[in-house]
Amino acid sequence: MYDYIIENITNQIALGVDTDVCFCFGTGQNEKFLRKLNEEKNFFKKIVALEHPRFIMQYKAKLKQHYIDKYIEAFGAVVNE
């Protein structure tokens, strides 16, 4: 999977994707893997980790508005930079 992931990120960047900020959906293993990969390959200037939507709906549904607000704040910060 490692080579496949690198190939796909490289292909997406080649399409002209902005690499200043990367949003990572998952604050556990997803984030850990992406940060390690980014240390090796320097794909992105900054990684912003957000809780995975499935995690929110499965375990934190009562707090979903909190997470919606967090997503909006994170996305808005990038737009306003």
N, C-alpha and C positions, 0 to 999 in steps of 0.2 A: 504494500500500500504506500510506503514511503515515497518511492519513485513516482508512482501515479499521482500522489498529492502534489509533489514538486512540479511535475509536468503540467498539471491542471492550473496551479497558481501561476506558473510562468506563462502559460497560454492566455490566461485572463489578463495578466499585466500587459502582455503584448497587444491586447485589444485596446489598450489605452486607459485601463482602469487606474484611477488615482491611488497612489500607494502611500499617501501621507498618513492615513488612519485606516486600520483594519478593525472591524467589529467581529468579535469572537462570540458566538452563541454557545455558552457553556463556561462556567467558572471553575470547573474541576479539571478533569483530564483533557478536555478540549483545549482549554487555555494553556495548560502546562505543555502540551504537545506543540501548539502553535508558537508559543514563546520560544521554546527550544529550537524549533525549526527556523524561526525568524533570526535567532542569534547566529545560526549557521549561514543562512542565505541572505539576510538583510533585505527581505522583500518589502517590509513596511517600516515607516518611521515610528509609528505608535500603534499599540494594540489596546483596544478598549474591550474588556470582557464584560459580558452581560449574561445574566442567568438564562439558561435555555428555556424557551417557551414551554416545552413539554414538562420540564421540571416545575415550572411555575404552576401550570394547570393541574399537574398530578399531586403536588405536595403543598403548594402555597396559593391555591385558588382564592382563598378568602382575602389574600393580600394582592390580588392581581392588579388593582389600580395603582398600588405603590410601584409595581414593576413597570406598568405602562408609563407612568410618570418618569421613571428612571430611564426608560428607553427614549422617550421624547426629549428629556434633558440631554442625554448623551448624543443623540442625532442632531439636536439643535446646536449644541456646542460646536460641532464640526461645521455646520452651515454658517454659523456666525464668526468663524475664525477668519 
